[in-house]
Amino acid sequence: MNRIKETIKSFSDRGGLHIFISTIFLRIVQFVLGILIIRLLTKEDYGNLSFAFSITQLIVPFSGAGLYLSLLHFGPIQKTDEDRIRLFAHTLQRGFVASLVLMALIVLFAGLFSARLPGSLVYLRLFSFYVIAYYFFYSLVSLLRIKKRNKAYAGALLGNSLLVFGLSLLGVFLGGGRGYTLGFVTAPAITALLLLLLLKRRDKERYGLFTPVRDLPVKKWDYTKYGLYAGLGNIASQMAWQLDTIMIGILIAQSTEVAVYRAASLIPFSLIFIPSVFMQTDFVYIAERFEQKKYLIAYYKKYLMIFGVITALVLGIWYAGADLIVGVFGPEYTEAKPLIHVLMINVFTTFLFRVPLGNMLAAVGKASWNSYSAFAMLIVNLLLNLWLIPLFGVFGAAYATVTSIGLSSLLNLALFAIYLKQLDNKKAGQ
């Protein structure tokens, strides 16, 4: 108990509680907004929107070629703020060009992606603008994180969640699904712009956003390579949660089935923020101690003590109150309950293994390992979807997701053990 209390106090001292509270609010907003959209849109329209959103969610982690993720790794190990600012300016400049190219590719191939569900075409084209908005926002908050300004980071998340909720809800009342999409896409871009103006005014720093950045404190290729690996790994990780929705749309080609599955995945997917916010707070600190084996082991042990209890509580609440919780979706979605029972297994594997170990591997510089693990999971998920959906329908997609995420979690545990062994070998060779 003393270790748990010390860990929680340390977490709070680093601004973790501010991030945790703001992220809770963000997830509540997203969940409530999701419920409102389910109730305000027809089942068919919600299915089309969900299919387009799932495709977009696969792509946005690679926005800007993942350079905002490079900033999170290389920024904390720089000795001066000037070097961190140069990295940020380089990230924003190069990433913006890459995001434009990615957005253009989505628009160009939108017709192909939506061939099986033509009603999703307009949503996919609108969501393409989210690539740039997402990159702009996460580059700015990554700058706050490497400066260890966690309270400001929490404020940015809170402000963005309020804007997303307000603009999306206003949009759905004014323009239905299309209005919702426009509000959702616009919000992070506005938040990022306001955040940049506030930073420039407060810090009195010149970010050099429109002039070429020279003399980077790290090799450009190393910086770019890390972002590519981390971005690709994030794409593959997203596919663990989004591929099943897309495969249902392709193999079953019924927007109503997509809607039911999307509603079922809303609860377990929303819960991932709990371990993620813990790791987001400590990511920079882990990156600074990437060669300290004892610290890494002690950190993970403390994490398991805390999240073992949290995982048991989350699962207990769900299985005790499933009927009441599913009722918020409305009578059209009662069939989602047994699907959620299956998908909630992911809470155990993601809380205790996949999220913490994946973040720790990224923090110590092994983004490429995360990519290999994520793509192995992706291949397994794809093959299982192709096999199980024709046999079990939407339940086949749930079985495929649970199995692939479980195997990926075990692989992350093995990779973490390998990294610790490498540290031993390196120390012995010195």
C-alpha positions in Angstrom: 0.0 0.0 0.0 2.9 2.4 0.8 4.3 1.8 -2.7 0.9 2.5 -4.3 0.5 5.7 -2.3 4.0 6.8 -3.3 3.2 6.1 -6.9 -0.1 8.0 -6.8 1.6 11.0 -5.0 4.4 11.1 -7.6 1.9 10.8 -10.4 -0.1 13.8 -8.9 3.1 15.9 -8.4 3.9 15.5 -12.1 0.5 16.9 -13.1 -0.9 13.5 -13.6 -4.2 14.1 -11.8 -4.9 17.2 -14.0 -4.3 15.0 -17.1 -6.4 12.2 -15.7 -9.3 14.5 -14.8 -9.2 16.2 -18.2 -9.0 12.9 -20.0 -11.9 11.5 -18.0 -13.9 14.5 -19.0 -12.8 14.1 -22.7 -13.9 10.4 -22.7 -17.2 11.3 -21.0 -17.8 13.9 -23.7 -16.9 11.4 -26.4 -19.1 8.7 -24.9 -22.1 11.1 -24.4 -21.6 12.5 -27.8 -21.5 9.0 -29.2 -24.8 8.1 -27.5 -26.4 11.3 -28.7 -25.3 10.6 -32.3 -26.6 7.0 -32.1 -30.0 8.4 -30.9 -30.2 11.4 -33.3 -29.2 9.6 -36.5 -30.9 6.7 -38.2 -29.3 3.4 -37.8 -28.3 3.3 -41.4 -26.8 6.8 -41.4 -24.9 6.0 -38.2 -23.6 2.9 -39.8 -22.3 4.8 -42.8 -20.7 7.5 -40.6 -19.1 4.9 -38.4 -17.6 3.0 -41.4 -16.0 6.2 -42.7 -14.8 7.2 -39.3 -13.2 3.8 -38.8 -11.2 4.2 -42.0 -10.1 7.7 -41.0 -9.1 6.5 -37.5 -6.8 4.0 -39.2 -5.0 6.7 -41.0 -4.7 9.7 -38.7 -2.0 8.2 -36.4 0.3 8.4 -39.4 -0.6 12.1 -40.1 2.6 14.1 -40.6 4.5 10.8 -41.1 4.3 10.4 -37.3 6.8 13.2 -36.6 4.9 14.4 -33.6 5.7 11.0 -32.1 9.4 11.6 -32.8 9.1 14.9 -30.9 7.9 13.0 -27.9 10.9 10.7 -27.9 13.8 13.0 -28.9 12.5 16.2 -27.3 12.9 15.1 -23.6 16.6 14.1 -24.1 17.6 17.5 -25.5 19.6 19.8 -23.2 18.1 23.2 -24.1 14.7 24.6 -24.9 16.1 26.1 -28.0 16.9 22.6 -29.4 13.3 21.4 -28.4 11.8 24.4 -30.2 13.9 23.6 -33.4 12.6 20.1 -33.3 9.0 21.3 -32.9 9.3 23.7 -35.8 10.8 21.0 -38.0 8.0 18.7 -36.9 5.3 21.1 -37.8 6.8 22.1 -41.2 7.6 18.7 -42.5 4.5 17.1 -41.0 2.1 19.6 -42.5 3.3 18.7 -46.0 3.0 15.0 -45.3 -0.5 15.5 -43.9 -1.6 17.3 -47.0 -0.4 14.4 -49.1 -2.2 11.9 -46.9 -5.4 13.9 -47.0 -5.3 14.1 -50.8 -4.8 10.3 -51.0 -7.9 9.8 -48.9 -10.0 12.0 -51.1 -8.6 10.4 -54.2 -9.4 6.8 -53.1 -12.6 7.6 -51.1 -14.7 6.1 -53.8 -12.8 2.8 -53.7 -12.9 2.6 -49.9 -16.7 3.2 -49.8 -17.6 1.0 -52.7 -19.5 -1.6 -50.5 -21.2 1.1 -48.5 -21.8 4.1 -50.9 -23.6 6.1 -48.3 -20.2 6.5 -46.4 -18.5 8.3 -49.3 -19.5 11.8 -48.3 -18.4 11.2 -44.7 -15.1 9.8 -45.7 -14.3 12.9 -47.8 -15.3 15.2 -45.0 -13.3 13.2 -42.4 -10.1 13.5 -44.6 -9.7 17.1 -43.3 -9.3 15.6 -39.8 -5.8 14.4 -40.8 -4.4 18.0 -40.8 -6.4 19.1 -37.8 -5.3 16.0 -35.8 -1.6 16.6 -36.7 -1.7 20.3 -35.9 -3.3 19.7 -32.5 -1.1 16.8 -31.4 2.1 18.5 -32.4 1.2 21.4 -30.1 0.3 19.2 -27.2 3.5 17.1 -27.7 5.4 20.4 -27.3 3.7 20.9 -23.9 4.5 17.4 -22.9 8.2 17.6 -23.7 8.4 20.8 -21.7 6.8 18.9 -18.8 3.9 21.3 -18.7 1.4 18.7 -17.9 -1.2 21.1 -16.4 -1.2 23.1 -19.6 -1.5 19.8 -21.5 -4.5 18.9 -19.4 -6.0 22.2 -20.1 -5.5 21.8 -23.9 -7.3 18.4 -23.8 -10.1 19.9 -21.7 -10.6 22.8 -24.1 -10.5 20.6 -27.1 -13.1 18.2 -25.7 -15.5 21.1 -24.9 -15.1 22.4 -28.4 -15.5 19.0 -30.0 -18.7 18.5 -28.0 -20.2 21.9 -28.8 -19.4 22.1 -32.5 -20.3 18.4 -33.1 -23.6 18.7 -31.3 -24.4 22.0 -33.0 -23.5 20.4 -36.3 -25.8 17.4 -35.9 -28.8 19.6 -35.1 -28.1 21.9 -38.1 -26.9 19.4 -40.7 -27.4 15.8 -39.4 -24.4 13.5 -40.0 -22.6 15.9 -42.2 -22.9 18.7 -39.7 -21.6 16.4 -37.0 -18.6 15.5 -39.1 -17.8 19.1 -39.9 -17.9 20.1 -36.2 -15.8 17.1 -35.2 -13.1 17.9 -37.8 -13.0 21.6 -37.2 -12.7 21.6 -33.4 -9.0 20.4 -33.0 -7.8 22.8 -35.6 -9.3 25.7 -33.8 -8.0 24.5 -30.4 -4.5 24.1 -31.9 -4.5 27.6 -33.4 -5.6 29.2 -30.1 -3.0 27.1 -28.2 -0.2 28.3 -30.6 -1.2 31.9 -30.1 -1.2 31.5 -26.3 2.2 29.8 -26.3 3.8 32.5 -28.4 2.3 35.2 -26.2 3.3 33.6 -22.9 6.7 32.2 -23.7 7.8 35.0 -26.1 9.5 32.3 -28.2 10.0 32.4 -32.0 8.9 29.0 -33.4 10.2 29.7 -36.9 7.2 28.0 -38.4 7.7 29.5 -41.9 11.5 29.5 -42.2 13.6 26.3 -42.9 15.0 24.8 -39.7 18.8 24.1 -39.9 21.2 22.4 -37.5 18.8 20.0 -35.9 20.2 18.5 -32.6 19.5 15.0 -34.0 20.0 13.4 -37.4 17.1 14.1 -39.7 16.9 10.5 -40.9 16.9 9.1 -37.3 14.1 11.6 -36.4 12.1 10.8 -39.5 12.6 7.0 -39.2 11.4 7.0 -35.6 8.2 8.9 -36.6 7.6 6.5 -39.5 8.0 3.4 -37.3 5.9 4.9 -34.5 3.2 6.1 -36.9 3.0 2.8 -38.7 2.8 1.0 -35.3 0.0 3.3 -34.3 -1.9 2.6 -37.5 -1.6 -1.2 -36.9 -2.7 -0.7 -33.3 -5.7 1.3 -34.4 -6.6 -1.4 -36.8 -7.0 -3.8 -33.9 -10.1 -1.7 -32.9 -11.2 -0.4 -36.3 -10.5 -3.3 -38.7 -13.4 -5.3 -37.5 -15.8 -2.5 -38.2 -14.4 -2.1 -41.7 -14.5 -5.9 -42.4 -18.1 -6.1 -41.3 -18.9 -3.3 -43.7 -17.0 -5.1 -46.5 -18.1 -8.7 -45.9 -21.6 -8.2 -44.6 -22.2 -4.9 -46.4 -25.1 -3.8 -44.1 -24.8 -0.4 -42.4 -27.2 -1.6 -39.6 -24.8 -4.4 -38.6 -21.9 -1.9 -38.7 -24.0 0.4 -36.4 -24.6 -2.4 -33.8 -21.0 -3.4 -33.7 -19.8 0.2 -33.5 -22.1 0.8 -30.6 -20.9 -2.4 -28.9 -17.2 -1.3 -29.2 -17.9 2.2 -27.9 -17.7 1.1 -24.2 -14.5 -1.1 -24.2 -12.8 1.3 -26.6 -13.6 4.3 -24.5 -12.1 2.7 -21.4 -8.6 2.5 -22.9 -8.0 6.1 -21.8 -7.6 4.9 -18.2 -4.2 3.3 -18.6 -3.3 5.5 -21.5 -3.5 8.7 -19.5 -1.2 7.2 -16.8 1.4 6.4 -19.5 1.0 9.8 -21.2 1.9 11.5 -18.0 5.0 9.4 -17.4 6.2 8.9 -21.0 8.8 11.7 -20.9 10.2 10.5 -17.6 10.5 7.0 -18.9 12.3 8.3 -22.0 14.8 10.1 -19.8 15.7 6.8 -18.0 15.6 4.5 -21.0 18.8 2.7 -19.9 17.9 2.2 -16.2 16.8 -1.4 -15.9 15.9 -1.2 -12.2 13.7 1.9 -12.8 11.9 0.3 -15.7 11.1 -2.9 -13.7 10.1 -1.1 -10.6 7.9 1.2 -12.6 6.0 -1.7 -14.3 5.6 -3.5 -11.0 4.0 -0.5 -9.4 1.8 0.0 -12.5 0.6 -3.6 -12.2 -0.3 -3.2 -8.5 -2.4 -0.2 -9.2 -4.0 -1.4 -12.4 -4.7 -4.9 -11.2 -7.2 -3.3 -8.8 -8.6 -0.9 -11.4 -9.1 -3.7 -14.0 -11.0 -5.8 -11.5 -13.2 -2.9 -10.6 -14.0 -2.0 -14.2 -14.9 -5.5 -15.2 -16.9 -6.0 -12.0 -19.0 -2.9 -12.7 -19.7 -3.9 -16.2 -20.7 -7.5 -15.6 -22.9 -6.4 -12.6 -24.7 -3.6 -14.4 -24.6 -4.6 -18.1 -28.4 -4.3 -18.7 -28.5 -0.8 -17.3 -25.5 0.4 -19.2 -26.6 -1.0 -22.5 -30.0 0.7 -22.0 -28.4 4.1 -22.8 -28.1 3.1 -26.5 -31.8 2.8 -26.9 -34.0 -0.3 -27.6 -32.6 -0.7 -31.1 -29.2 -1.7 -29.7 -30.1 -4.2 -27.1 -28.4 -6.9 -29.2 -25.1 -5.2 -28.5 -24.9 -6.5 -25.0 -23.5 -10.0 -25.7 -21.0 -8.4 -28.1 -19.8 -6.1 -25.3 -19.4 -9.1 -23.0 -16.9 -10.5 -25.5 -15.1 -7.2 -26.2 -14.7 -6.4 -22.5 -12.0 -9.2 -22.4 -9.8 -6.6 -24.1 -9.9 -4.5 -20.9 -7.8 -7.1 -19.1 -5.1 -7.5 -21.8 -4.9 -3.8 -22.8 -4.9 -2.5 -19.2 -2.2 -4.8 -17.9 0.0 -5.5 -20.9 -0.6 -3.9 -24.2 -0.9 -0.2 -23.3 1.8 0.0 -20.6 4.4 -2.1 -22.4 3.7 -0.6 -25.8 4.3 2.9 -24.3 7.4 1.8 -22.4 8.9 0.3 -25.6 8.2 3.5 -27.5 9.6 5.7 -24.7 12.9 3.7 -24.6 13.3 4.2 -28.4 12.0 0.8 -29.6 9.2 2.2 -31.8 10.2 -0.3 -34.5 9.5 -3.2 -32.1 6.1 -1.8 -31.5 5.5 -1.6 -35.2 6.5 -5.3 -35.7 4.2 -6.3 -32.8 1.4 -4.2 -34.1 1.6 -5.5 -37.7 1.8 -9.1 -36.5 -1.4 -8.4 -34.6 -2.9 -6.8 -37.7 -2.2 -9.8 -39.9 -3.7 -12.2 -37.3 -6.7 -9.9 -36.9 -7.3 -9.7 -40.7 -7.0 -13.5 -41.2 -9.3 -14.2 -38.2 -11.9 -11.7 -39.5 -11.9 -13.3 -42.9 -12.4 -16.7 -41.3 -14.8 -15.9 -38.4 -17.1 -13.2 -39.8 -18.6 -15.5 -42.5 -19.1 -18.1 -39.7 -20.3 -16.1 -36.8 -21.3 -12.7 -38.3 -20.5 -9.7 -36.0 -19.5 -12.0 -33.2 -16.7 -13.4 -35.5 -15.3 -9.9 -35.6 -15.4 -9.7 -31.8 -13.6 -13.0 -31.4 -11.0 -11.9 -33.9 -10.3 -8.7 -32.1 -10.0 -10.3 -28.6 -7.7 -13.0 -29.9 -5.4 -10.7 -31.8 -5.1 -8.2 -29.0 -4.4 -10.9 -26.5 -1.6 -12.3 -28.6 -0.1 -8.9 -29.2 -0.1 -8.2 -25.4 1.9 -11.4 -24.8 4.3 -10.4 -27.6 4.8 -7.0 -26.0 5.7 -8.7 -22.7 8.3 -10.8 -24.5 9.8 -7.8 -26.3 10.0 -5.9 -23.0 11.9 -8.8 -21.5 14.3 -8.9 -24.5 15.0 -5.1 -24.1 15.8 -5.6 -20.4 18.2 -8.5 -21.4 19.9 -6.1 -23.9 20.5 -3.6 -21.1 22.2 -6.4 -19.1 24.4 -7.4 -22.1 25.3 -3.7 -22.7 26.3 -3.2 -19.1 28.3 -6.4 -19.1 30.2 -5.3 -22.2 31.2 -1.9 -20.8 
